[in-house]
């Protein structure tokens, strides 16, 4: 869960609350007990996969709209800036 939380830029506690809600609402499943250690691996349910596909398509549509008015050089500059922001967020707080 730590890696998932880091990737989403939230605390482990926040990710756990989110996963509990996703599980309650039928988007993911997790075993009742950890097979090894404390990790409860989450898996998408069919409902979760469908929602992920819909969300991914919506995000892609927004990306296309955002980039539509930019030149290739402007797009590259924007991507460099975003990568820098992501790098900063992943660094020590």
RAKABEL-V851465 format. One line per field, one symbol per residue. ss: DSSP state (H for helix, E for strand, L for the rest). phi: phi as a letter, one per 30 degrees, with the letter a starting at -180 (. if undefined). burial: b if it has 16 or more other ideal C-beta (glycine too) atoms within 10 Angstrom, else e. Layout:
# RAKABEL-V851465
ss=???
phi=???
burial=???
This chain:
# RAKABEL-V851465
ss=LHHHHHHHLLLHHHHHHHHHHHHHLLLEEELLLLLLLLLLLEEELHHHHHHHHHHHHHHHHHHHHHHHLLLHHHHHHHHHHHHHHHHHHHLLL
phi=.edddddcibdddddddddddddedicbbbddbddbicdcdcbddeddddddddddddddddeddddeccddddddddddddddddedddddd
burial=eeeebeeeeeeeeebeeebeebbeeebbeeeeeeeeeeebebeebeebeebeeeeeeeeeeeeeeeeeeeeeeeeeeeeeeeeeeeeeeeeee
